[in-house]
Every structure is written in structure tokens, then in C-alpha cells.
């Protein structure tokens, strides 16, 4: 096969693809498929509320586990039967547990009742924050995307590594003595 034959056959192939595409495009509008019902882009979750109008969720952080109930109210937060200012004396911990309401722009609109066990105060504050975020999205499913984008629905799985035998701590060795 010579160069001219190859060029000519390539030109013929190019014409074939152009002519094949044109009738198919013209015939496409003539044949209509039955229209399928349009599904919503992101289906809204159902609101999960008990008989008293509360939403329940469990929050976890480190070794702390928080059971959280959120209901419409005046913004009062009670942890283990005590007010948040008494239980979480440090302002940074109170700031942490109020973050979900700030992101969702719902400050002072919901009452929170939480029971927390295990861990230290920092872990407990993280657990309450996680539980509030989960319960808030159950109370108002439309807030889920905002709270999820802020990263509050994801459980922070970091925990203390266990101590190994033959070691002082999880990874630290005992002090070496040459003599």
C-alpha cells in the first residue's frame, strides 16, 4: 500500500465517521424514551424525634461516651445533672460543646441533656460535641450537610495506645544501663 492510498483510506474513514454521526444525531430526537420520574439529588432524611420531642444520639471521643438528648428550648445545656458552666469550668471546653450550634446558627434554640462517662474532661467535651451534632441532625435533617462539612459528624477515633510488655509505656523503652 502506498502513501497516497493510506491517506485516501484515512480520509474515507473520517468521512464515514462524520456521516455516521450526523444521521444518528438527527434520528435521536425522533425516538423518545419514556421519561423516568426525576429523583431528588439528595434525599432528605426523616426526622427522628421521640414522644417528648427529643432527638437522641451517642457521641464518643477517646474513652468518653456521651448520651445526648436535644429538644427545642432556651439553650440550657445540662451535663450529668449539672449546668455546663459548673461541669466544664474551662471556657475552651464550653466553646467546644457549643460549636455545633454556632455552625448551624441555632444558638439558644435547643436544650441539651447529656450523660457522660469515661475519659477526661477534654474527651468528654469532644464526646458531647459529637453527640450534639448527631442529635441536631436528627432533629433538623436539613442541617446535616452544614454540620458534616464542618467535620462534627465524624467520630474522632484517636485513642491512647496500649502499654506493651517489656516497655516503660506504649513505645518508650526502659532506661539503658551500660554497667
N, C-alpha and C positions, 0 to 999 in steps of 0.2 A: 504494500500500500504506500502511495506517495504522499508527500506533504499536502498537496492540493486536495487529494481525496480525504485525508484526515480532517482538514479544515472544513471541507464541504459537509462531511458527515456530522461534525460538531455543530455546524450552522443548522443543519437539518434537525438535530436533536433539540437545539434551542428553540426552533420554530415549533416543534412538536409540543414542548412543554408550555409555550405561550398559547398555542391553540387549544391544548387540552385544559388549561386553567380557565380560559375565557368562557367556554360553554358551561363548565361546571359552576362557575360563579353566576352565570346568567340563569342557570336552571335551579339554583339553590332557593331563590325566593319563591319560585312556583310551587315547590314541595314544602308544605308546612307541617311540622310535627306538632302533635297536641301539646299545648303549654302545660308544663308541670306547675303545681302550686308553689309559689315562692316561699322558701323557708326563711325565717328571720336569721340575720347574720350571727347573732349571739343570743341564744335563747335565755331569757331571764329565769333565774332560779326561783323556786317557790319560797315564800316567806314561811319561816319555821318559828311559830310562837305557841306557847302553852296557854292554858285556860286563864292564867293571870296576866297575859300579855307580855311574858318574859321570853327572851331567847337565851338558850343555854349553850355554852361551849367550854371546852377544856383547853387550857394553854400550858405549854411546857417550855422550860429553859433550864439547862444544866440538870440538877437533881430536883428542881422545884416543879410541882404540879399545881395548877390553879383551876378551880371550878368556878366559872363566871356566869352570872345571870345579868342580862341587860334589859331594862324596861324603860319606857318613856317616863320622864320625870324632870327634876330640877337640877340634875348634875351632881348629886350626892354619891360619893364613892365610899363604900364600906368594905374593909378587908378584915376577915376573921373577927367580925363583930366590932371593930374599931374604925374610927374615921381615918381617911388616908393621911392626914397631917400627923396623926399620932403613930400609926403603924409604919409609914415611910417618912421618917423625920428628915431625911436628906432631901433638899429640893430637887436634886437631879433625878432621884427615883420617882418623885411625883410627876416630874416632867416626862419621864419615860412612859408612865401608865396613862398619861393624858394625850400622848402623841396620836393615837388613832382618831380621837375626836377632833384634834386640830387639822389633820389631813382631810377628814371627811366634812369639816366645817359644821360640826354638831356639838360644840362646847355648850355645856349646861342644858342639854336637851334629854339626856338619858341618865338614869340612876343605875349604879353598878353595885352588885353584891357579890363578893368573891371570898372563897376559902382557899388558902394556900398552905401547902405542906412541903417540907423538904428544902434542902439547899440553903443558901444565904439570902440576905436582903436583895442583893443585885439580881440573883437568879429568880427570886420570887417576883420582883418588879417586871422582869422580862416575861415571866410566865403569865402574869396578869395582863400585860400588854398584848401578848399573843391571844389570850382568851377573849379580851375585849374586842380585838379585831375580828376574830371568828364570829362572836356573838352579834356584833354590829352588822356584819354582812348577812347574817341570818334574819336580823330584824328588818334591814333595808337591803335587799339583794342588788339594787341599783348602785350601791356604794362599793361593790366587790372590786370593780376594775380600779378604782382610785386607791383602795386600801392595798390591793395586790401589787399595784405599780410601786407603791412605797416599800414593799417587801415585808409587810407586817403579817401576812398570812402564812409565810414560810416558817416552819419550826427551825430554830437555830439548834442544830444537833450537836454542837461542840460541847464536850463534857471532859472532866478530868480523866486523864489516862490512869489506868490501874497500876499499882505498885507491883514490880516483878521481884521474884525471889533472887537473892544474891546481889541485890541493888539497894542503895540507900532510899531512892524514890523510884519513880517510874523509869527513868533513864540514868540518873546520876549514880555513879559508882561510889563505893566506899573509898575513903582516902587511902592512897597508896603509901606504903611504908617500905623503904628500901632495906632497912635493917631492923 
